[in-house]
Amino acid sequence: MVAHTTSEKLNVFDEPILDHSLISLHEHTYKPYGSPYYKNSDEIRIPINFQDLILDIAESFIYIEGKFTPTDSTKVCYLSNNALAFLFDEIRYEMGGEQVAVIRKPGITTTMKTMISYGQTHMTSLQTTGWGLKQESQDILDSQSHIFSGKLPLKYLMGFAEDYTKGILNVKQELILIIARTFKNSYIGEVDADLEISKIEWKIKHIMPEDRQKLKLLNRINKTNTAKVKLAYRMWDLYELPSLRDTASDIWAIKTTNSLERPRYIIIGFQHTNDLNDRSKDATKFKHADVNNIRLYLNSEVYPYERWNLDFGKKLYSPAYYAYEQFQRNYYDKDMSEPMMTIGEFRDNPLFIIDCCHQPDAMKTSTVDIKLEFETRKTKFPENTRVYALIIHDACMTYSALDGTVQTGSV
């Protein structure tokens, strides 16, 4: 390593490398079909029908404008943390008519993913997404006109955009958004509020290569048997257990899946069943539910290997915090993690992360039963405890840059 570093310092006659491969990278706006008025439960479709484009989907974002007006201006009422994501019940991304990614309950999904993926240095850039909104800090809302605006980057919403950062070329694409049935998860207050969405746009950069690069791409595309583009990424799937049983232990059989979609990570969060759709509650807060142990079963394999033996009442929860703290290092292959929460803050808003990336060969060729086991030190779990499990698993697809056909689940 020392010899390599020294020799690099002696390469004084090397020519500088200047990248002129792109001649433009301009942002373009795509708008939905139909009426510009958006109501609860509406389905909004934003298509891209032009196939002779190279698009930077990874850096694209949904731009949102609206109006937020409390019914009584003398009472406390404000946009809540992660308010923009809670405006939707579902967001889907399709290529060539095939579903590539779907995010159910984007508010909950992005809350869990943001809490484990970002640190304090990201807080400023996250403000435009509605993250970090508080009563005293409503930076995306104008208090005089009651108009708010912000953006939801696709990489903030789905694993496809976060993992696959190359351009997408010569294929039809569509973004489908389902407006939430209620907006009461997007604000907190003593009174109701009128919340209207006036604008939804998909903003995407068009990638324009210089002539030599364009010719190389065209030559590759015109060779029909080599025009296939293979993509690998990680999917975020949210599952929900409506309520834990009134016992000291419970087992949740989540699903049976194929070997490709076996979990890599599972993030678990507990909430009271009344924490959603209630303007007096913060839907981005989780609780520890007096949990003692959580174990994941993938067929006969158990994760973690050793029990955590937590006791939040005595501040004995370091194993859970360590799993949370290590996530960024493992998931993003970083040298160091920068957790959003301190160990003290974690006690009041915990998420439990199970890393199951390393699995025996036998599991790679069989169906996989996914089960979670919960235990408490108490005689039973707190009443009305809902469980969320965000499963992160591998996904892959292939599309043809020649004719735009798409095949999911295959490379």
VEXSE-886434 format. One record per residue (C-alpha): x, z, y; residue in three letters. Coordinates in steps of 0.001 Angstrom, whole numbers, plus 500000, padded with zeros to 6 digits. Layout:
<sites>
XZYALA/...
</sites>
This chain:
<sites>
500000500000500000MET/502839500872502406VAL/504676497628501612ALA/501503495608502236HIS/500901497295505580THR/504494496715506647THR/504461493026505691SER/501238492492507619GLU/502961493754510748LYS/505657491086510327LEU/503256488123510158ASN/503792487471513852VAL/503622483662513577PHE/500197483536511908ASP/497684481367513748GLU/494676483241515167PRO/491401482467513425ILE/488581481530515797LEU/485089481243514366ASP/483187478276515814HIS/480986477711512763SER/477768478317514734LEU/476744476429517861ILE/473653478533518586SER/471847481648517428LEU/468650481728519481HIS/465659483986518975GLU/462277482333518369HIS/458829483913518341THR/456254483364515581TYR/452665484431516153LYS/449780485217513792PRO/446891482992512840TYR/443550483487514546GLY/442312486054517016SER/444753488008519212PRO/442624491132518741TYR/443643493483515954TYR/441294495999514384LYS/441682498616511658ASN/442093497123508154SER/442608493570509489ASP/444987491294507573GLU/447497489584509853ILE/449440486538508630ARG/452481485114510395ILE/453642481891508687PRO/456808479826508997ILE/455930476374507728ASN/459006474491508925PHE/461427474009506057GLN/464369472402507857ASP/465542475685509359LEU/468153478331508645ILE/466695481712509562LEU/468327485107510009ASP/465587487143508335ILE/467828490205507949ALA/468005490651511738GLU/464393489661512436SER/461832492161513684PHE/458138492679514349ILE/457424493133518059TYR/454388495266518878ILE/452513495991522100GLU/449455498157522516GLY/447606500729524555LYS/447325504450523843PHE/444709506401525805THR/443768510021524992PRO/440049510703525395THR/440855513715527600ASP/443925513464529828SER/444006517229530382THR/444639517907526684LYS/447839517517524680VAL/447951514137522903CYS/451023511978522300TYR/452500509277520057LEU/454021510858516962SER/457333510335515228ASN/457568506901513545ASN/454262505949515179ALA/454755502169514923LEU/455222502105511141ALA/452053504192510693PHE/450048501423512411LEU/450087499544509081PHE/448887500272505551ASP/450945497502503945GLU/453556494900504870ILE/454480491981502584ARG/457117489284502826TYR/456687486033500888GLU/458881483003500254MET/457458479789498861GLY/454169481574498148GLY/455893484213495993GLU/455970487895496917GLN/459543489006497592VAL/458945492484499017ALA/455940494718499591VAL/455922498036501441ILE/452906500257500834ARG/452248503040503328LYS/455076501866505604PRO/454844505073507643GLY/455674507311504682ILE/458113504850503078THR/460187504331506231THR/460095508041507076THR/461638508924503715MET/464181506092503825LYS/465164506775507449THR/465681510491506836MET/468226509805504106ILE/469885506625505445SER/470528507365509121TYR/472467510005511034GLY/472533511455514525GLN/474577508531515912THR/471688506194515050HIS/469042508166516931MET/469357506174520169THR/468988502781518476SER/466075504076516375LEU/464039504949519473GLN/462705501397519818THR/461146501720516339THR/459219504817517427GLY/461533507175515568TRP/462178510480517327GLY/459026510449519470LEU/458059513933520664LYS/455636515369523195GLN/458401515577525808GLU/459990512260524837SER/457622509259524885GLN/460168506593525798ASP/458224503608524403ILE/455041504589526315LEU/454307504085530023ASP/452327507125531155SER/450632505276534029GLN/449377502128532284SER/449223503761528802HIS/450944500656527403ILE/453483501070524606PHE/455874498606523013SER/458524498628520332GLY/459910496803517353LYS/460085497234513599LEU/463196495493512204PRO/462606494065508737LEU/465735495868507511LYS/464044499112508604TYR/460995498223506499LEU/462268496676503278MET/465304496586501041GLY/465394492787500933PHE/466266492505504629ALA/468672495437504503GLU/470642494099501516ASP/470509490298501835TYR/472118489412505159THR/472699485666504683LYS/470542482969506217GLY/467420481667504475ILE/467130477877504508LEU/464584475202503680ASN/461789477408502342VAL/458358478367503648LYS/457985482037504525GLN/455174484338505539GLU/454808487907506755LEU/451515489655505928ILE/450538492895507646LEU/447508495072506869ILE/446472497149509880ILE/445960500832509028ALA/442427502079508338ARG/443022504858510859THR/445569505392513618PHE/445472509188513374LYS/448905509234511742ASN/450377507534514829SER/449605510352517246TYR/449335514133517427ILE/446954515919519743GLY/444172518310520547GLU/441788515391521110VAL/441238511911519711ASP/442779508871521360ALA/441929505192521674ASP/444793503171520239LEU/444697499388520533GLU/447195496803519314ILE/447350493865521723SER/450347491923520431LYS/452098491406517092ILE/454923488877516911GLU/457690488079514447TRP/460961487355516243LYS/463636485514514256ILE/466978483997515149LYS/467506480337514206HIS/470999479678512868ILE/472475476341514023MET/475788475444512327PRO/478316473077513853GLU/478501469578512371ASP/481151470180509710ARG/479395473278508403GLN/476059471475508467LYS/477505468572506481LEU/478896470960503856LYS/475471472557503447LEU/473706469188503204LEU/476159467924500596ASN/475561471041498503ARG/471781470796498871ILE/471691467133497882ASN/473385467966494580LYS/470110468932492927THR/471577471048490152ASN/473586473198492596THR/470940473715495304ALA/469740476973493762LYS/470309480057495898VAL/470496483380494048LYS/469558486599495799LEU/469985490196494673ALA/468640493169496594TYR/467047496584496201ARG/463305497160496311MET/461629500271497753TRP/458454501168495823ASP/456347504157496885LEU/454235506037494320TYR/451875508920494973GLU/450599511833492887LEU/447436513058494669PRO/447997516701493729SER/450163518877491504LEU/448265520980488977ARG/447787524711489609ASP/450455525600487047THR/454125526621487049ALA/455214523197485772SER/453842519689485804ASP/454860516282484433ILE/454080513051486264TRP/454223509867484180ALA/454835507404487000ILE/455056504059485202LYS/456592501971482441THR/458804499179483691THR/461169496488482461ASN/464918496952482275SER/465598495048485521LEU/463332497302487592GLU/464580500591486189ARG/465259503081488996PRO/468600503520490696ARG/467431506328492971TYR/464240508331493290ILE/463451510175496509ILE/460772512868496196ILE/458786514440499012GLY/456015517058499027PHE/453176517298501544GLN/449870519101501807HIS/446989516792500895THR/445576517249504419ASN/448776516224506213ASP/447689512566506426LEU/444914511164508630ASN/444738514385510654ASP/445714514175514340ARG/446725517837514341SER/449421517272511666LYS/452831515582511707ASP/452766513038508873ALA/456576512806508887THR/457120516423507806LYS/457697517472504194PHE/457775520888502513LYS/459703522457499635HIS/456543523500497710ALA/458474526410496151ASP/460050523933493758VAL/462689525326491425ASN/463705522251489448ASN/462964518538489465ILE/464059516414486526ARG/463753512687485978LEU/463236511253482494TYR/464117507617481834LEU/463090507374478203ASN/465275510085476620SER/467854510231479439GLU/467579513164481869VAL/468701513304485526TYR/470244515451486900PRO/472094516611483805TYR/472107520249484921GLU/469145522057486422ARG/469214522798490153TRP/467642526292489908ASN/466567526291493554LEU/465115529252495412ASP/464161528324498969PHE/462987531867499665GLY/466578533069499236LYS/468149529966500820LYS/469489528847497442LEU/469020525106497780TYR/472570523752498148SER/472319521448495067PRO/469355519637496632ALA/471086519370500012TYR/474278518104498366TYR/472309515310496649ALA/470784514442500037TYR/474161514583501771GLU/475836512298499207GLN/473203509558499296PHE/474769507501502096GLN/478194507539500444ARG/476831506292497145ASN/474105503922498338TYR/476085502213501107TYR/479551502715499584ASP/480711504622502666LYS/483746506877502896ASP/481730509627504534MET/478055510470504897SER/476406511367508172GLU/473213513193507193PRO/470433513346509759MET/469655516995508972MET/471848520068508798THR/471477522332505785ILE/469321524649507895GLY/467021521826509033GLU/466774520582505450PHE/464984523781504396ARG/462063523003506714ASP/461849519277505968ASN/463403518587502542PRO/463610515413500512LEU/464877515593496936PHE/467122512757495780ILE/467883511946492163ILE/470747509514491580ASP/470230507701488272CYS/472486504683488877CYS/474620505278485794HIS/472665504534482632GLN/473509503786478978PRO/473634500196477767ASP/470568500661475562ALA/468390501104478636MET/469441497719479999LYS/467594495859477238THR/464428497894476776SER/461321498984478618THR/461747502217480548VAL/459249505076480836ASP/459661506899484154ILE/458567510541484282LYS/459171513390486708LEU/459020517050485726GLU/458449519745488358PHE/458963523498487984GLU/458376526437490328THR/459495530075490250ARG/455997531099491284LYS/453035531426488927THR/451825528063490211LYS/452554525407492821PHE/450933525749496262PRO/447389524397496234GLU/446759520810497343ASN/450381519670497072THR/450748515894497155ARG/453916514272495759VAL/455533511035496918TYR/458190509272494856ALA/460112506465496515LEU/461709504478493702ILE/464644502261494638ILE/465396499638492004HIS/467214496330491615ASP/465408493058492248ALA/466478489432492174CYS/465129485967492813MET/466183482335493049THR/465035479666495461TYR/465825475987495776SER/467287474867499089ALA/466210471332498136LEU/462455471675497580ASP/461702475288498585GLY/460491476455495177THR/460923480153494425VAL/461332482052491174GLN/461220485849491382THR/462739488229488845GLY/465366485724487798SER/468869484648488709VAL/
</sites>
